[in-house]
Amino acid sequence: MAYLQRTRKLTMPRPIKTSLPEAKLKFINVPVTNETATGLAHLKESMGASSQGEVIEKMVRICLAIENAAKK
């Protein structure tokens, strides 16, 4: 265990690209399946996002736009 503690890099989460001030950010911690985590990592790469949080923000905006369009 001590070996892992000495060799493990401790890094801070990467900042989320957003126009909101940091005080407006909410951090969520939710369990997901391996398939969802893999898909999120794939989307992060394909979108060129800097974080998984940025991917989630974009996905929520897309889903809300779809919902609003479907209501019309």
Secondary structure, DSSP 8 states (H G I E B T S, - for coil): -HHHHHHS----------SS-GGG---------HHHHHHHHHHHHHHT-SSHHHHHHHHHHHHHHHHHHHH-
